[in-house]
Amino acid sequence: QVQLVESGGGLVQPGGSLRLSCAVSGSISSISSPNAMAWHRQAPGKERELVAHIIAGGSPNYATFVRGRFTISRDKAKNTVDLQMNSLKPEDTAVYYCYADYVGRIFWGQGTQVTVSS
């Protein structure tokens, strides 16, 4: 089985920073690591949306609204994927979810709350 556990969420003032981390444990018998990982977020009353995505080769992609402010990174040795969030805005407030794709089989973390407020 595969489990994803997020950490690092919390309350921060506008303009501040947070670093989210997703720890991956377990594996699928035929696949030792995810083909792709991502961070998504969901605010109250809104649909879940992609924040950042990184493939096995390390190439990142970002949603337009976070480009230049957020950085996704993957540490294969520690089996984690992080999201460094800088210059946070109130509209970044949401539950952030870790996502892993094992060649079409998708796993989600439980989510971690990020609140940006003065």
Secondary structure, DSSP 8 states (H G I E B T S, - for coil): -EEEEEE--EEE-TT--EEEEEEEEE-BTTBSS-SEEEEEEE-TTS--EEEEEEETT--EEE-TTTTTTEEEEEETTTTEEEEEE-S--GGG-EEEEEEEEETTEEEE---EEEEE--
